[in-house]
Amino acid sequence: MAMIKKKLPVVTDEKKIEEALSRGVENIYPDKDSLKKLLMSGKRIKLYCGFDPTASSLHIGHGIQIKKLEEFRRLGHEVIFLYGGFTAMVGDPTDKSEARKVLSKEEVKKNMRGWKDQIKHLIDVGKISFKNNNDWLSKLSFSELLKLSSYFTAQQTLARGMFKDRLAEGKDLFLNEFMYPLMQAYDSVTLDVDLEIGGSDQMFNMLAGRTLMKKMKQKEKFVLTTRLLADPSGKKMGKTEGNMIALTDSPEEMFGKVMSWTDEMIVPALEIVTDVPMEAVREVEAKLKTGGLKPRDAKLDLAYEIVKLYLGEVAAERGRENFKRVVQEKEKPAEIPEVKIAAGDGGKIGVLDLFVKAGLASSNSEVRRLIGEKAVRINDVLIEFVDSEVAIPEAGLLLQRGKRQFMKVGRK
């Protein structure tokens, strides 16, 4: 017999509602006051956020929206975590200068495995609903799809910034990309929600859902966009940009990546990515401005809070101790992963291939760049030439990338 999820009483505390509608929030459509009035009325609303399984791991950018879902759950509202099982096979063109790679159904299903476990520290997975838009989008007939498309104009879709840029540059614009906002819009109609949450880069798609909801159900759907975590140049943190923190990262990796962030990211990250009370965030901000707090110390606290939130307190302690040992005290990590790889004649292998096969770099060109930055060592010896070859002895080799990443390599 299926367990009945016990509903929390709806919370109408103005301070808690105000925090949910302001902390880490970029915009609310049609306006914040109307949504606040609805929440203050005591009505239980239904809301969701969708996540396309385009990779096997969620990342810290997704965590921002998942945390916001949990805020609304604690206020007593009905929360839906939507797997974009169908939309992932199309690919959202948001902020992309090229079309996304189309994924197979099998790839999408494989990517979805383990997601519940990844988010268990961020949201009570036993008290929310999980849906998959493949359940309804895959069943739409061609005539139904044509009817849905009649609610939108080509001009509305072409108004998207990235589409205009691609047209101006003479790049291809595919019809399936035109359909993505329509598919996400239909999710809102099918789920019959009152609110959709997503990153500010999802604004166009979410507003399309608001339009479709009005036309098909004569109902208002609110849209709340969260701020994106970005570096000072405006480059957002995510898998496409190659700077993401995955929720499957080890505590050591997660801690070290946060420590590599710029000082300017400390205060925004405390607000957007952690649960540190806003009074404490403002105190950190003031002390950083007056010199009462060193950025490095503030970042150590930030990294600890992030790892604790995403992986738990024990993991946060482990990440901090590893960082102190490896970076501050310049010692080796207590635990170093091992891998065995095949080498050529005489057990020799080129340094470029070695680091790629060991998983410390994604390509030969990345290893070349790291060598140029003096960030590659083998058995504590700095590697300075891209055409270097080494033999893998029976005892193996200790590879090091930068200050924090190590790998023991043995010969198959």
Summary of the structure (lengths in Angstrom):
residues: 412
radius of gyration: 23.9
end to end distance: 50.6
largest distance: 75.7
contacts: 1272
relative contact order: 0.10
helix: 48%
strand: 15%
